[in-house]
Amino acid sequence: MATKFDEYFELKLNSDNFTNKISTMSEQKEKNQLNIELTEEVAEGTYSNLAIITHSSAEMVIDFIRVMPGVPKAKVKSRILMTPQHAKRLLKALSDNISKYEQAHGEIHDNEGFGGIPMNFGPTAKA
């Protein structure tokens, strides 16, 4: 539902007079449409059951890892870098989608301990 504030106004010079051109948000979105390509390899996805998040003043780094039970080593399967602003947008989008998921399927219970996968493989590192 578009409101008056959602409408986009553009002034154009027509001869010696100004005329108003009003475009609704949907028309504006069509102009700014982004065509996103999804290759078969990427469409298959990559399973991850652990994410490690670090940051600097300029970027957020999310490492997605697959930890296998009984295997003392895990590899980063994917690393995503983004600005803090994009990370905040991602947080909002995830929160919104989790709320919608829980409305449809019930509450997601957070299992402490990563579903029984021990995170202390072998001796701890010493500096």
C-alpha positions in Angstrom: 0.0 0.0 0.0 1.7 3.1 -1.2 1.2 6.3 0.8 1.7 9.9 -0.2 5.3 9.7 1.2 6.0 6.6 -0.8 5.5 8.4 -4.1 8.4 9.7 -6.1 8.1 13.2 -7.5 10.2 14.4 -10.3 10.2 17.9 -11.8 10.9 18.1 -15.5 11.5 21.1 -17.5 8.9 21.2 -20.4 9.5 24.2 -22.6 9.4 27.2 -20.3 7.0 25.6 -17.8 7.6 23.0 -15.1 5.4 19.9 -15.2 5.1 17.3 -12.5 5.6 13.7 -13.2 4.5 11.3 -10.5 5.8 7.7 -10.3 4.6 5.2 -7.8 7.1 3.1 -5.9 6.2 0.0 -8.0 7.0 1.9 -11.2 10.3 3.1 -9.6 11.2 -0.4 -8.5 10.7 -1.6 -12.1 13.3 1.0 -13.2 15.7 -0.1 -10.6 15.2 -3.9 -11.0 18.3 -6.0 -10.4 18.8 -9.2 -12.4 20.5 -11.7 -10.1 22.2 -14.8 -11.7 22.3 -18.0 -9.6 24.6 -20.7 -11.0 23.9 -24.4 -10.6 26.9 -24.8 -8.3 25.9 -21.9 -6.0 22.2 -23.1 -6.1 23.2 -26.4 -4.5 24.2 -24.5 -1.4 26.7 -25.3 1.3 25.8 -26.8 4.6 27.1 -25.1 7.7 26.4 -25.8 11.4 28.8 -23.2 12.9 29.4 -19.6 12.1 32.2 -17.5 13.5 31.8 -13.7 13.3 34.6 -11.2 13.6 34.8 -7.5 12.7 36.9 -4.5 12.3 35.9 -0.9 12.2 35.1 -1.2 8.5 33.8 -4.7 7.9 32.1 -7.8 9.3 33.5 -11.2 8.5 31.3 -14.3 8.8 33.0 -17.7 8.4 30.6 -20.6 7.8 32.0 -23.9 9.0 30.9 -27.5 8.8 31.8 -29.4 12.0 31.5 -33.2 11.9 31.0 -35.3 15.0 34.1 -37.2 16.1 36.3 -35.3 13.6 38.9 -33.1 15.4 39.2 -30.7 12.4 36.8 -28.5 10.6 37.1 -26.3 7.5 35.7 -22.9 6.6 33.3 -23.7 3.8 32.5 -20.1 3.0 33.6 -16.6 4.1 31.3 -13.6 3.6 32.6 -10.0 4.1 30.2 -7.1 4.4 30.0 -3.6 5.7 28.5 -3.1 9.2 25.5 -1.5 7.5 24.8 -4.5 5.4 25.3 -6.8 8.4 22.6 -4.9 10.3 20.3 -5.2 7.3 21.0 -9.0 7.3 20.3 -9.2 11.0 16.9 -7.5 10.4 16.1 -9.8 7.5 17.0 -12.9 9.4 15.0 -11.8 12.4 12.0 -11.1 10.2 12.3 -14.5 8.4 12.7 -16.4 11.7 9.6 -14.7 13.1 7.6 -15.8 9.9 9.1 -19.3 10.1 8.1 -19.6 13.8 4.6 -18.4 13.1 4.2 -21.1 10.5 6.1 -24.0 12.1 6.4 -23.2 15.8 9.1 -21.9 18.0 12.7 -22.8 17.2 14.4 -24.2 20.3 18.1 -23.2 20.7 20.0 -26.3 21.7 23.0 -25.3 23.7 26.2 -27.2 22.9 25.6 -27.3 19.1 23.4 -30.3 19.1 25.8 -32.5 21.0 28.9 -31.7 18.9 31.8 -31.2 21.3 33.6 -28.0 20.5 36.7 -28.8 22.5 38.5 -31.2 20.1 41.8 -32.2 21.7 44.0 -30.1 23.9 43.6 -26.3 24.0 46.1 -24.2 22.2 48.8 -22.5 24.2 50.5 -19.2 23.3 
